[in-house]
Amino acid sequence: MNLDRVDHHFRSLPRTIGTSDLLPICLPTAQQTEDLYVSPVVSDSHSVIIKSRNTGLNRTIAGVFPLDLAGYRTHLAGMRFDFSQPFVHVVQFRGRCYLHNGFHRAIGARRAGATHVPCIFRTVNDYNEVGVRSDGNTFTAKELDSATPPCPPTVGHFTQGGAWDVALRNVSRILHVTWSEHTVPDE
């Protein structure tokens, strides 16, 4: 667990927290400020790096876009990026609830003494909607269906001493934009 991300959300909370303290963290009405590093573009560089500790950094659209600057028609090539919605999001499938998004917020709220958090809640139809991926980055459907140890982990495993301490590297999300210019003969 990345405790820096937990602290990012809970560093300014009072010692005793209530629902009114959790609402702007778990269901914010405005995009929260995130640290973002953008590499400087120098004259001989043909790329730019965009980096954030928030792994919700995503490319939303990329391509060539027409641009009208005070009546002058030109074009822009590149990508638009933003952060995924920062909500605590719980999904229910086959009678079980799964934390779909908001892991660091849920852990931080529990560490701060909360027993419940406000969230978006929805019922889903399959493990794909739960968020199970086939690339090994999530628990498998078999692991989530397990009724015997090792059972699927809960927030309680991480906040009540039930999980093993594991040192993980902190991760960042990077978007890399590259461009080049060429003049070539037509065929």
Buried (B, 14 or more C-beta within 10 A) or exposed (E): BBEEBBEBBBEEBEEEBEEEBBEEBBBBEEEEEBEEEEEEEEEEEEEBEBBBBBEEBEEEEEEEEEEEEEEEEEEEEEEEBEBEEBBBBBBBBEEEBBBBBBBBBBBBBBBBEBEEBBBBEEEBEEBEBBBBEEEEEBBEBEEBEEEEEEEEBBBEEBBEEEBEEEEEEEEEBEBEBEEEEEEEEEE
